[in-house]
Amino acid sequence: MQDAARRLIDDLEPLAQAAGLELVTVELAGSQKAPTIRIYLDAPGGIGFDQIMSSHEWIDAYLEEADPFPGAYTLEVSSPGIDRPLRKRADFDRFSGEEVVVLTREGGKRKKYSGTLLGMRDDSVVIADGEGVETLVDFDAISKAHIVGKIDF
């Protein structure tokens, strides 16, 4: 289902940009016969409920026309939340300084990295551990990454 998510990102990203929104990511969950399609959107200054509701309408219209999943599906449109997913190279520079968790699909190597995001260096994401030791993670090996949300009381 990863290929289907990538196709949806490619198709929906220009539509989101035309609406003045950022397509953060697309997640597919559940079975292939009746998947849950989760679309995460953001806007400068944060996305509001009205923007999410209107986006739900144009995304649903696109899905009905394109029919990427014949049969039933559940559509969820949401803000990225405090554990914001990181997908694009620009995300890793934009959120430099944040605490992150990065998962890779490198066979036989470490699969989970966490620490302070220091941005991109060439084709690698740079993460510093608690002692400031930097680790470079090949961008193309990343399967999933997100900010570790913090709530200050």
Summary of the structure (lengths in Angstrom):
residues: 153
radius of gyration: 16.7
end to end distance: 39.1
largest distance: 51.8
contacts: 408
relative contact order: 0.14
helix: 29%
strand: 36%
